[in-house]
């Protein structure tokens, strides 16, 4: 399954590392990942979920966005479909604050690897780039399955593959000499923390095995994305090293164009093992 972190030399567990890092990252997350919470992003969030679900979200469905971060799904789905009940959940209080500013509500704070919700209370659970932060992926999937109502589904997106790690590292090695700015001690600390917060990469067979083991009978997973993830990697690194330069680049437009190229061309032409994310839907 890839890299894992059970704890650090100081005894700090992976959940705590993620909470501390994301409470810090919330202050610059949207800027570095070219996120703007508006009508266009709301339509894109809805399209993303419904494409992976294979059908429109049911009228008045109860949706739980686990690891909601700054609210890509939690705020976006609420804005695009006011009939839905969309609850955002996250370990990070800082991220929840940003999500509320983006329009997400209601929100709850807690470990999304052990959901504090009633069994059968959720119609659709959405998770965007969440599983790779959780120490025990199998236990999280079992918790998510328990939360689903009959006929419910889990929608997964943006889980990193081994290729994502390899290609991002190569790109960073190209960019760093060009940006030519060493990090301060504090900046270097948060760079290390960002790596420590990412616990896993996945292959489709490995993630499928975990899902089946958690009790999901229908597991539809595939790889996607290549160019768009490289654009976001470049944005993240450039903002960290040369923020003034980064703010002159139209990252959102670049990422949107790259995502279009991925969806219309590269997701069809690139071998599955070279793509950067795993997406799909799980049903009990």
Helices and strands as residue ranges (DSSP letters): H 14-25, H 29-32, H 39-53, E 62-66, H 72-80, E 85-90, H 93-102, E 107-109, E 122-128, G 131-133, H 137-147, E 148-160, H 162-179, H 185-197, H 204-213, E 218-224, H 227-241, H 243-246, H 251-261, I 262-266, H 267-269, G 272-274, E 277-283
